[in-house]
Amino acid sequence: MKHYPKILCPRQCGNNAVIDPIFGILPCKKCIANDNVTITRTPEFVNINKMHRIQHQRDKGKRDLLQPFEGGKMSVDFAKAYPKLAKNYFTNKELESI
């Protein structure tokens, strides 16, 4: 974090504000220290491998989240994913239209 002399603390204490590239203008270090906020855990950043692994797990388990009806209409994805269960929810005419 860099200090710029022309931008003052938004809490009007007279000190220089902290300029963060992500969050923009923040209060000065003194005001931040007076807030008594402690970070118990460092933020977790997802690397590319973890991101792909998570997406793969979502794609693999996507079928488990399907519902037979979406917005009052027959879910085609549910019928294709669970053909045996689809017979319990839909008529033969509806299943033939898929």
GUPADREN-356554 format. One record per residue (C-alpha): residue number from 0; residue in one letter; x, y, z. Coordinates in steps of 0.5 Angstrom, whole numbers. Layout:
<atoms>
   pos   code       X       Y       Z
   NUM      A       X       Y       Z
...
</atoms>
This chain:
<atoms>
   pos   code       X       Y       Z
     0      M       0       0       0
     1      K       3       7      -2
     2      H       2      14       1
     3      Y       0      20      -3
     4      P       1      26       1
     5      K      -5      30      -3
     6      I     -11      25      -1
     7      L     -13      25       6
     8      C     -16      20      11
     9      P     -23      20       9
    10      R     -25      20      17
    11      Q     -22      27      17
    12      C     -17      26      22
    13      G     -12      30      18
    14      N      -7      24      16
    15      N      -5      21       9
    16      A     -10      16       7
    17      V      -8       9       5
    18      I      -9       8      -3
    19      D     -10       0      -4
    20      P     -10      -2     -12
    21      I     -16      -6     -10
    22      F     -20      -3      -5
    23      G     -18       5      -7
    24      I     -18      10      -2
    25      L     -18       7       6
    26      P     -17      11      12
    27      C     -10      12      15
    28      K      -6       7      18
    29      K      -7      10      25
    30      C     -15      10      24
    31      I     -15       2      21
    32      A     -11       1      28
    33      N     -16       4      32
    34      D     -21      -1      29
    35      N     -19      -7      33
    36      V     -20     -11      27
    37      T     -16     -18      27
    38      I     -15     -22      21
    39      T     -15     -29      24
    40      R     -14     -33      17
    41      T     -10     -31      11
    42      P     -15     -30       5
    43      E     -14     -37       0
    44      F     -13     -36      -7
    45      V     -15     -41     -12
    46      N      -9     -43     -16
    47      I     -11     -46     -23
    48      N     -10     -53     -21
    49      K     -15     -53     -16
    50      M     -20     -49     -20
    51      H     -20     -54     -25
    52      R     -21     -60     -20
    53      I     -27     -56     -17
    54      Q     -30     -55     -23
    55      H     -29     -62     -25
    56      Q     -32     -64     -18
    57      R     -38     -60     -20
    58      D     -39     -63     -27
    59      K     -39     -70     -24
    60      G     -44     -68     -18
    61      K     -48     -64     -23
    62      R     -53     -70     -24
    63      D     -55     -70     -16
    64      L     -58     -63     -16
    65      L     -63     -64     -22
    66      Q     -70     -64     -20
    67      P     -76     -67     -24
    68      F     -79     -60     -25
    69      E     -76     -53     -26
    70      G     -81     -47     -26
    71      G     -87     -52     -26
    72      K     -85     -55     -33
    73      M     -81     -62     -34
    74      S     -74     -62     -33
    75      V     -71     -65     -39
    76      D     -64     -66     -36
    77      F     -67     -70     -30
    78      A     -71     -75     -35
    79      K     -64     -76     -39
    80      A     -60     -77     -33
    81      Y     -65     -81     -29
    82      P     -69     -85     -34
    83      K     -72     -90     -29
    84      L     -74     -85     -24
    85      A     -77     -81     -30
    86      K     -83     -86     -31
    87      N     -85     -84     -24
    88      Y     -86     -77     -25
    89      F     -88     -76     -33
    90      T     -93     -79     -37
    91      N     -90     -84     -43
    92      K     -93     -78     -48
    93      E     -88     -73     -44
    94      L     -82     -78     -45
    95      E     -83     -79     -52
    96      S     -83     -72     -54
    97      I     -76     -72     -51
</atoms>
